């Protein structure tokens, strides 16, 4: 998952936002000199200086940043000179530098290392951010200048990227409501402000719900099946605390022998924000209906129609068409898997019906029996630091020629964070990479990428990028051993990072990962393919104790089992994607009485209501769509899965892991940002339309 704050405003989410000067009177005049977020960092790459940044700097920096941008935007809109690309578009692109700098750091910490101070600032300022955004996008005089330039764009002698930037701004102003009447603009501002507050509220309730739903066990026997290393990682003061991860299924269920323990952990996670103290249901209903009203105000039947305008897929109908054959094939495979697992339960003396909290435990038994593959047999070969440096980085070196050097002199926001400097093949400096890999209570669930500094030739900036994951932290400095899923997440998130590092744009608004949701996941998913590539594996997959290479027989077992349980895993994400679409294709006058009832009916309608296979995210903790920028966009993971398997097939057809192939992918995909039509970009690289065949084969659906 990519998370990015643009240099001007995030044009995908459109959630940044003009506050009046009166609201900023509390900001001291000396803020610029004293606040490390408002002045350019003196560190290399302008990286944020976390040795100086304190919680008390965020609020004044964010308010002052908005104030400065407000003044500059006002000057652009009221400029008496005729609009030019420089005095309007370039001036806009440069208008929010201080705000953007503060917002990027604040956004990173609010997700990865939050606290009560940061949460309170979020709650206070999120509606002000929305108002700030609206004051820009709904500024009549500003839009008139942009529209005048847009209408004569063919005669402005602009280079291709500058012309794209002009079109980008014009389209975003239209999408944001620039053509609405004055009355409707005021209504829209109200919707956006309320939505910003509700999304913040959702995220904060969910974080608290995740923490509160962790299960504490006083009897070690309840956790039979876990390794001693895993138990040490959970132990605190003679008890064992099992944290709740962001997904429906919880990772430890695969090993826990005690059925009541599995049930307790699963049901606590399933109900974490459904009722009780941490209840998101009312917030969800308000968000969904407000989004529907906003779409209606902007002239669309539903939020999905409005939201999909700049994507590859374009319309909800195209998504449903894409899913038409995938859903029955995936559900059919899941049902076959369920029969196999039910038989395993019976064969091992169980006399009960398969439930979601049984699935992974018994599926692992089936996998061991069918493929002689034990997840715990794999982990010792995938030690985190080694997998990162000699696997992920090695693959990037082989494909793109880049090299890496760890930096221990760069200040970080948490002791767990590691920093690497990246270099081009000729030694040219490329950027800084921060890795924040371990779960903690101050971090939300999931994994994501973001920028502290965005690439921009206009501003003379190279990228400073971070990856965040949630791997269980081992106790007492023991090595962090990854499951295969966790390993692929490492490759996935660094794929996002490479998309950002290889950005080669004049303008930050078009740079790197500033692309549509259903294109941004292509580079990340594509890089997962290198985790099991023979040459890459032979460079990093060594047993952390014996230093012996992973046996070829074990590699073959992993590959043989690659389509195992794919009915379940694909059905759960298809269920989440369709649930997302159902929430975002409601009309503005829809009455939703009960979230759980809506959810069941939505899944039933799309053929994805299976007792044994719940959606990967239940509505009440579906942060992608209710707390982030993926509303009506979760389908993008499946869409780009088609693209990445298809793209990797091109590599297989053309010599695989070579510098030439990597350079071609970099030149034609990774370095282009949002400067070309996505369909054309992919077609130019692949030479033909993407095919779903490779996806079906990879998932074992064909």
C-alpha positions in Angstrom: 0.0 0.0 0.0 1.4 3.4 -1.0 0.7 6.5 1.1 1.9 9.8 -0.3 1.5 13.5 0.4 2.2 15.6 -2.7 4.1 18.9 -2.9 1.0 20.9 -3.7 -2.1 18.8 -2.6 -2.7 15.1 -2.9 -4.8 15.2 -6.0 -6.0 11.6 -5.6 -7.5 11.9 -2.1 -8.1 15.6 -2.2 -8.0 15.7 1.5 -5.5 18.4 2.3 -7.1 21.6 2.8 -7.3 27.5 3.4 -7.8 28.7 6.9 -8.3 32.4 7.5 -5.5 34.5 8.9 -7.6 34.9 12.1 -7.2 31.2 12.8 -3.4 31.5 12.7 -3.0 34.5 15.0 -1.8 32.1 17.7 1.2 31.2 15.5 4.3 33.1 16.7 6.1 35.4 14.3 9.4 33.6 15.1 8.0 30.3 14.0 9.9 30.2 10.7 13.3 30.6 12.4 12.6 28.3 15.3 10.4 25.5 13.9 12.5 22.7 12.1 9.5 21.8 10.0 9.2 25.2 8.5 12.8 25.7 7.5 14.7 23.6 5.0 16.6 20.8 6.8 20.3 21.0 6.7 20.7 17.2 6.5 21.6 15.5 3.3 18.7 15.2 0.9 16.8 17.7 3.0 15.8 14.7 5.2 13.7 15.6 8.3 15.9 16.2 11.3 14.2 14.0 13.9 16.8 15.1 16.5 15.2 18.5 16.4 11.5 17.8 15.5 9.3 17.6 18.6 5.5 17.1 19.0 5.0 20.8 19.9 6.4 21.8 16.4 3.6 20.1 14.4 0.6 22.3 15.2 2.3 25.7 14.6 4.1 24.3 11.5 0.9 23.0 9.9 -1.0 26.2 10.6 1.8 28.5 9.4 2.3 26.3 6.4 -1.4 26.7 5.4 -1.2 30.4 6.1 1.8 30.8 3.8 0.1 28.8 1.0 -3.1 30.8 1.5 -1.2 34.1 0.9 0.6 32.7 -2.2 -2.6 31.3 -3.7 -4.4 34.6 -3.1 -1.6 36.4 -4.9 -1.8 34.0 -7.9 -5.6 34.2 -8.1 -5.6 38.0 -7.9 -2.6 38.6 -10.2 -3.6 41.4 -12.6 -1.2 40.1 -15.3 -2.6 37.7 -17.9 -2.2 34.0 -16.8 0.9 32.2 -17.9 2.1 28.7 -17.2 4.8 30.2 -14.9 2.8 32.7 -13.0 -0.2 30.3 -12.4 0.7 26.6 -12.7 4.3 26.7 -11.6 3.5 29.2 -8.9 0.7 26.8 -7.6 3.2 23.9 -7.7 5.6 25.8 -5.5 3.0 27.4 -3.2 2.8 24.8 -0.5 6.3 23.8 0.2 6.3 24.5 4.0 2.9 23.0 4.5 3.8 19.9 2.5 7.0 19.4 4.4 5.2 19.5 7.8 2.3 17.5 6.6 4.5 14.7 5.2 6.4 14.3 8.5 3.2 14.6 10.6 1.4 12.1 8.4 4.2 9.6 8.7 4.3 9.8 12.5 0.5 9.8 12.9 0.5 6.4 11.2 3.7 4.9 12.4 4.5 6.4 15.8 1.5 8.3 17.2 0.7 9.5 20.7 -2.1 11.5 22.4 -0.6 14.9 21.3 -0.5 13.8 17.6 -4.0 12.3 17.8 -5.4 15.6 19.2 -3.7 17.6 16.5 -5.2 15.2 13.9 -8.6 15.6 15.4 -8.4 19.4 15.5 -6.8 20.0 12.2 -8.3 17.4 9.8 -11.3 19.6 9.0 -9.0 22.6 8.6 -7.0 20.6 6.1 -10.2 19.9 4.2 -11.2 23.6 4.3 -7.7 24.6 3.1 -8.0 22.2 0.1 -11.5 23.5 -0.8 -10.4 27.1 -0.6 -7.9 26.4 -3.3 -9.9 24.0 -5.5 -13.1 26.1 -5.3 -11.4 29.5 -5.8 -13.3 31.0 -8.8 -10.5 33.5 -9.8 -7.9 30.8 -9.6 -9.9 28.4 -11.7 -10.6 31.0 -14.4 -6.8 31.4 -14.8 -6.3 27.7 -15.1 -9.2 27.3 -17.5 -7.9 30.0 -19.7 -4.5 28.3 -20.0 -6.1 24.9 -20.4 -8.2 26.1 -23.4 -5.2 27.4 -25.3 -2.8 24.7 -24.1 -1.9 23.5 -27.6 -0.6 27.0 -28.4 1.5 27.5 -25.3 4.6 25.7 -26.6 4.8 23.6 -23.5 6.9 20.5 -23.2 5.0 17.2 -22.7 5.3 17.1 -18.9 4.3 20.8 -18.5 1.3 20.2 -20.7 0.4 17.2 -18.6 0.7 19.2 -15.4 -1.7 21.9 -16.7 -4.2 19.2 -17.7 -3.7 17.5 -14.3 -4.6 20.7 -12.4 -7.5 21.5 -14.7 -9.0 18.0 -14.3 -8.5 18.1 -10.5 -10.3 21.4 -10.2 -13.2 20.1 -12.2 -13.4 16.9 -10.2 -13.2 18.9 -7.0 -16.2 21.0 -7.9 -14.8 24.1 -9.6 -17.9 24.3 -11.8 -20.5 24.1 -9.0 -22.6 27.1 -8.1 -21.7 29.2 -5.1 -24.4 27.6 -3.0 -23.3 24.1 -3.9 -19.7 24.9 -3.2 -20.6 25.8 0.3 -22.5 22.5 0.7 -19.5 20.6 -0.7 -17.2 22.4 1.8 -19.4 21.2 4.6 -19.3 17.6 3.3 -15.5 17.6 2.9 -14.9 19.0 6.3 -17.2 16.5 8.0 -15.7 13.6 6.0 -12.2 14.6 7.0 -13.2 14.6 10.7 -15.0 11.3 10.3 -12.0 9.6 8.7 -9.8 10.8 11.5 -12.3 9.5 14.0 -12.5 6.2 12.3 -8.7 5.7 12.3 -8.4 6.7 15.9 -11.2 4.4 17.1 -9.7 1.6 15.1 -6.2 2.0 16.5 -7.7 1.9 20.0 -9.9 -1.0 19.1 -6.9 -2.9 17.8 -5.0 -2.3 21.0 -8.0 -3.1 23.3 -8.8 -6.4 21.5 -5.3 -7.9 22.1 -5.8 -11.1 24.2 -3.9 -11.8 27.3 -3.3 -15.4 28.5 -2.1 -16.4 31.9 -1.9 -20.1 31.1 1.0 -21.0 28.7 -0.8 -24.2 27.8 -3.5 -22.1 26.1 -0.9 -21.2 23.5 0.3 -24.7 22.7 1.7 -24.9 19.2 3.7 -21.7 19.3 7.5 -21.9 19.2 9.5 -20.8 22.2 10.7 -17.8 20.1 7.1 -16.8 19.4 6.2 -17.2 23.1 9.1 -15.0 24.2 8.0 -12.3 21.8 4.5 -12.3 23.4 5.6 -12.6 27.0 5.2 -9.7 29.4 5.4 -10.0 33.2 4.6 -13.7 33.2 1.7 -13.3 30.8 1.3 -13.7 27.1 -0.3 -10.9 25.1 -1.5 -11.7 21.5 -1.9 -8.5 19.5 -4.6 -7.9 17.0 -3.4 -7.4 13.4 -5.4 -5.3 10.9 -6.8 -8.2 8.9 -9.6 -10.6 9.7 -7.4 -13.6 10.0 -4.8 -13.5 12.7 -1.3 -14.9 11.9 -0.9 -17.1 15.1 -4.1 -19.1 14.3 -2.0 -21.2 12.0 -0.1 -22.7 14.9 -2.4 -22.7 17.9 -3.7 -26.1 18.8 -6.3 -25.1 21.3 -9.6 -24.5 19.5 -11.0 -22.3 22.2 -7.9 -20.1 22.1 -8.2 -19.7 18.3 -11.9 -18.9 18.7 -11.1 -16.3 21.4 -8.4 -14.5 19.3 -10.5 -14.6 16.1 -13.7 -13.4 17.6 -12.0 -10.6 19.5 -10.4 -9.4 16.2 -13.7 -9.9 14.3 -15.6 -7.8 16.9 -12.9 -5.3 17.7 -14.9 -2.3 16.4 -18.4 -3.7 16.1 -20.3 -2.4 19.1 -19.0 -1.7 22.6 -16.5 1.0 23.5 -14.7 1.0 20.2 -17.5 1.1 17.7 -17.0 2.4 14.2 -20.4 1.5 12.7 -22.1 4.9 13.1 -19.0 6.5 11.6 -19.0 4.2 8.7 -22.6 4.9 7.9 -22.0 8.6 8.0 -18.9 8.4 5.8 -20.7 6.2 3.1 -23.8 8.4 3.0 -21.8 11.7 2.9 -19.6 10.3 0.1 -22.8 9.4 -1.8 -24.2 12.9 -1.2 -21.0 14.5 -2.4 -21.0 12.4 -5.6 -24.6 13.4 -6.2 -23.8 17.1 -5.7 -21.0 16.7 -8.3 -23.3 15.1 -10.8 -22.6 11.4 -10.4 -24.9 8.4 -9.5 -22.6 7.3 -6.7 -19.2 7.8 -5.1 -17.5 5.1 -7.1 -18.4 6.8 -10.4 -16.9 10.0 -9.2 -13.9 8.5 -7.6 -12.8 6.3 -10.6 -12.6 9.1 -13.1 -8.8 9.2 -13.4 -8.1 5.5 -13.0 -7.3 2.8 -15.6 -10.6 1.0 -15.0 -12.7 4.2 -15.3 -16.2 2.9 -14.1 -17.7 0.5 -11.5 -19.3 -1.5 -14.4 -15.8 -2.3 -15.7 -14.8 -3.5 -12.2 -17.8 -5.8 -12.0 -17.0 -7.1 -15.6 -13.4 -7.7 -14.4 -14.7 -9.7 -11.5 -17.4 -11.6 -13.4 -15.3 -14.7 -14.1 -12.9 -14.3 -11.2 -15.6 -14.6 -8.4 -17.2 -17.9 -9.4 -13.8 -19.5 -10.1 -12.3 -18.3 -6.8 -15.4 -19.3 -4.8 -15.5 -22.7 -6.4 -11.9 -23.3 -5.5 -12.5 -22.1 -1.9 -15.4 -24.6 -1.6 -13.2 -27.4 -2.8 -10.6 -26.4 -0.3 -13.2 -26.3 2.5 -14.2 -29.9 1.8 -10.5 -31.0 1.9 -10.0 -29.2 5.2 -13.3 -30.6 6.7 -12.0 -34.1 5.8 -8.7 -33.3 7.6 -10.7 -32.2 10.7 -12.6 -35.5 10.7 -9.4 -37.5 10.0 -7.7 -36.0 13.1 -10.7 -36.8 15.3 -12.6 -33.5 15.1 -16.4 -33.6 15.2 -17.3 -30.0 14.3 -18.0 -27.9 11.3 -15.1 -25.9 9.8 -15.1 -22.2 10.9 -12.8 -19.3 9.9 -10.8 -19.8 13.1 -10.1 -23.4 12.2 -9.2 -22.7 8.5 -5.6 -21.8 8.7 -4.7 -24.3 11.4 -6.1 -27.3 9.5 -5.1 -25.8 6.1 -1.5 -25.9 7.3 -2.0 -29.6 8.2 -3.3 -30.3 4.7 -0.4 -28.4 3.2 2.1 -30.4 5.3 0.4 -33.6 4.2 0.1 -32.7 0.5 3.4 -30.8 0.0 5.4 -31.8 3.0 5.8 -28.0 3.7 5.9 -26.5 7.2 5.9 -22.7 7.5 8.2 -23.0 10.5 10.6 -24.9 8.3 10.8 -21.9 6.0 11.3 -19.0 8.5 14.9 -19.7 9.5 16.0 -19.0 6.0 14.2 -15.6 5.8 15.9 -13.5 8.5 14.8 -9.9 8.1 18.1 -7.9 7.7 19.6 -10.6 5.5 16.5 -10.8 3.4 16.4 -7.1 3.0 20.1 -6.5 2.2 20.9 -9.6 0.3 17.5 -10.3 -1.2 15.4 -7.2 -1.9 18.4 -4.9 -2.4 20.3 -7.5 -4.4 17.4 -8.0 -6.8 17.3 -4.2 -7.2 21.0 -4.1 -8.0 20.7 -6.9 -10.6 17.8 -5.2 -12.3 18.7 -1.5 -12.0 22.3 -1.3 -11.0 21.7 0.6 -7.9 23.7 0.0 -4.7 23.0 0.6 -1.0 24.9 1.7 2.1 23.6 1.7 5.6 23.6 5.1 7.3 23.7 5.2 11.1 24.3 9.0 11.3 20.8 10.0 10.1 18.3 10.9 12.9 15.2 8.6 13.0 11.8 8.9 14.7 12.1 5.5 16.5 15.1 3.4 17.5 13.8 0.5 15.4 14.1 2.5 12.2 17.0 1.8 9.8 18.3 4.1 7.1 20.1 3.3 3.8 21.5 5.6 1.2 21.0 4.6 -2.5 23.4 5.2 -5.4 23.0 4.9 -9.1 25.3 2.4 -11.0 27.8 5.3 -11.7 27.9 6.3 -8.1 25.5 9.2 -8.4 23.4 9.8 -5.2 19.8 8.6 -5.6 18.1 9.1 -2.3 17.5 7.9 1.3 15.5 4.9 2.4 14.0 4.4 5.9 12.8 1.0 7.0 10.4 0.7 10.0 9.6 -2.9 10.2 8.3 -4.0 13.6 4.8 -3.7 15.1 4.3 -1.5 18.2 1.3 0.0 19.9 2.0 3.5 18.5 1.7 2.2 14.9 -1.5 1.4 12.9 -1.8 -2.0 11.3 -0.7 -3.0 7.7 2.2 -2.0 5.6 2.8 1.1 3.5 5.3 3.4 1.7 5.5 7.2 1.9 7.8 10.1 1.1 9.5 12.5 3.6 10.8 14.3 0.5 9.5 14.0 -3.0 11.5 14.0 -6.2 11.2 17.3 -8.1 13.7 18.8 -10.6 11.8 22.1 -10.2 12.6 22.2 -6.4 16.0 20.4 -6.8 14.9 17.5 -4.6 15.8 13.8 -4.6 13.5 11.3 -2.9 13.6 10.4 0.8 11.3 7.4 1.2 10.1 5.2 4.0 8.6 1.7 4.2 6.5 0.7 7.2 5.6 -2.9 8.1 4.2 -4.7 11.2 6.4 -7.8 11.7 6.3 -9.2 15.3 9.4 -7.9 17.1 11.5 -10.8 18.5 12.4 -10.7 22.2 15.8 -9.7 23.5 17.5 -9.0 20.2 16.7 -12.4 18.7 16.7 -12.5 14.9 13.4 -11.6 13.1 12.4 -14.6 11.1 9.8 -13.9 8.3 7.0 -16.1 7.0 6.8 -16.3 3.3 3.9 -13.8 3.3 5.9 -11.4 5.4 8.9 -11.9 3.0 6.8 -10.9 0.0 5.5 -7.9 1.8 9.1 -6.8 2.2 9.5 -7.0 -1.6 6.1 -5.4 -2.2 6.7 -2.3 -0.2 10.2 -1.8 -1.6 8.6 -2.0 -5.0 6.6 1.1 -4.1 9.9 2.7 -2.9 11.6 2.0 -6.2 8.7 3.6 -8.0 9.4 6.7 -5.9 13.2 6.5 -6.1 13.2 6.3 -9.9 10.9 9.3 -10.3 12.3 11.6 -12.9 9.9 14.5 -13.1 10.1 18.2 -13.2 7.0 18.5 -11.0 6.3 16.7 -7.7 2.6 16.5 -8.4 3.3 14.1 -11.3 6.3 12.4 -9.7 6.8 8.8 -8.7 3.8 7.2 -7.0 1.5 10.2 -7.8 -0.5 7.9 -10.0 -3.9 6.3 -10.0 -4.7 3.7 -7.3 -5.1 0.9 -9.9 -1.6 1.6 -11.3 0.3 2.4 -8.1 0.2 -1.2 -7.0 1.8 -2.5 -10.2 5.4 -1.8 -9.3 5.0 -3.1 -5.7 3.3 -6.4 -6.7 5.6 -6.9 -9.6 8.6 -6.9 -7.3 7.2 -9.7 -5.2 8.1 -12.0 -8.1 11.8 -11.8 -7.3 11.5 -13.3 -3.8 11.7 -16.8 -5.2 13.9 -16.2 -8.3 16.7 -18.7 -8.2 19.6 -16.2 -8.5 18.1 -13.9 -5.8 17.3 -16.8 -3.5 20.8 -18.2 -3.7 22.1 -14.8 -2.5 20.1 -14.5 0.7 18.2 -17.6 1.7 20.6 -19.0 4.3 19.7 -20.6 7.6 20.3 -17.9 10.3 22.1 -20.4 12.6 23.8 -23.0 10.4 24.4 -20.6 7.4 23.4 -23.4 5.1 21.6 -22.5 1.9 17.9 -23.2 1.6 17.6 -26.7 0.2 16.4 -27.0 -3.4 13.8 -29.5 -2.2 12.3 -26.9 0.2 12.2 -24.3 -2.6 10.4 -26.8 -4.8 7.9 -27.4 -2.0 7.2 -23.7 -1.7 6.6 -23.5 -5.5 4.5 -26.6 -5.5 2.4 -25.2 -2.8 2.1 -21.8 -4.4 -1.5 -22.4 -5.6 -2.5 -24.1 -2.3 -5.2 -22.2 -0.3 -5.5 -19.7 -3.1 -9.3 -20.2 -3.2 -9.5 -18.9 0.3 -6.9 -16.1 0.0 -8.3 -14.8 -3.3 -11.9 -15.1 -2.2 -11.3 -13.1 1.0 -9.8 -10.2 -1.0 -12.5 -10.4 -3.7 -15.0 -10.2 -0.9 -13.3 -7.1 0.5 -13.2 -5.5 -2.9 -16.8 -6.1 -3.6 -17.8 -5.0 -0.2 -16.0 -1.7 -0.9 -17.9 -1.3 -4.2 -21.2 -2.0 -2.5 -20.6 0.7 0.1 -19.6 3.2 -2.6 -22.3 2.5 -5.2 -25.2 3.4 -2.8 -27.3 6.4 -3.8 -27.5 9.6 -1.7 -31.0 8.6 -0.4 -30.1 5.1 0.7 -31.1 4.2 4.3 -28.6 2.0 6.1 -30.0 0.8 9.4 -27.4 -1.8 10.4 -23.8 -2.2 9.1 -23.6 -5.9 9.6 -26.9 -6.4 7.7 -25.7 -4.3 4.9 -22.4 -6.2 4.8 -24.1 -9.6 4.6 -26.5 -8.5 1.9 -23.7 -6.9 -0.1 -21.6 -10.2 0.0 -24.7 -12.3 -0.8 -25.5 -10.1 -3.8 -22.0 -10.6 -5.2 -21.9 -14.4 -4.5 -19.2 -14.0 -1.8 -21.1 -14.8 1.4 -19.3 -17.9 2.7 -19.4 -18.8 6.3 -15.9 -20.3 6.3 -14.3 -17.4 4.2 -15.0 -14.0 5.7 -13.7 -10.9 3.9 -10.1 -9.9 4.5 -11.5 -6.8 6.1 -14.8 -6.4 7.8 -16.5 -3.0 7.2 -15.9 -2.0 10.8 -12.1 -2.2 10.5 -11.7 -1.6 6.7 -9.1 1.2 7.1 -8.2 1.2 3.4 -11.6 2.5 2.5 -13.0 4.3 5.5 -9.7 5.7 6.9 -7.6 6.1 3.8 -7.6 6.9 0.2 -8.9 3.6 -1.2 -12.7 4.2 -1.1 -14.0 2.5 -4.2 -10.5 1.5 -4.9 -9.7 -1.8 -3.1 -10.3 -3.6 -6.4 -7.0 -2.1 -7.6 -5.0 -4.8 -5.8 -6.6 -7.5 -8.0 -6.5 -5.3 -11.1 -2.7 -4.7 -10.7 -2.3 -8.4 -9.8 -3.3 -9.0 -13.4 -0.9 -6.4 -14.6 2.1 -7.6 -12.5 1.7 -11.3 -13.5 1.4 -10.2 -17.1 4.5 -7.9 -16.8 6.5 -10.7 -15.2 5.6 -13.0 -18.0 7.3 -10.5 -20.4 10.4 -10.8 -18.2 10.3 -14.6 -18.4 9.9 -14.4 -22.2 12.8 -12.0 -22.5 15.6 -13.4 -20.4 14.4 -12.7 -16.8 16.6 -11.0 -14.3 18.9 -8.8 -16.4 20.1 -5.3 -16.3 18.7 -4.6 -19.7 15.2 -5.8 -18.8 15.3 -3.9 -15.5 16.4 -0.7 -17.3 13.5 -1.1 -19.8 11.0 -1.5 -16.9 12.5 1.5 -15.1 12.5 3.6 -18.2 9.0 2.7 -19.4 7.1 2.2 -16.1 8.9 3.1 -12.9 10.4 6.5 -13.9 7.3 7.9 -15.7 5.1 8.9 -12.8 1.8 10.4 -14.0 3.2 11.8 -17.2 1.5 9.4 -19.7 -1.8 7.7 -20.1 -1.6 4.5 -18.0 -3.0 2.2 -20.7 -0.5 3.5 -23.2 2.4 3.3 -20.7 1.6 -0.4 -20.1 0.9 -1.2 -23.7 4.2 0.4 -24.8 6.1 -1.8 -22.3 4.2 -5.1 -22.9 3.5 -4.7 -26.6 0.0 -5.9 -26.1 -3.1 -5.6 -23.9 -2.7 -7.2 -20.4 -4.1 -10.7 -20.2 -5.8 -12.2 -17.2 -4.4 -15.7 -18.0 -1.2 -15.3 -15.9 -3.3 -14.2 -12.9 -5.6 -17.2 -13.2 -2.6 -19.6 -13.5 -0.8 -18.0 -10.5 -3.9 -18.4 -8.3 -4.5 -21.9 -9.5 -7.9 -21.0 -10.9 -7.0 -22.4 -14.3 
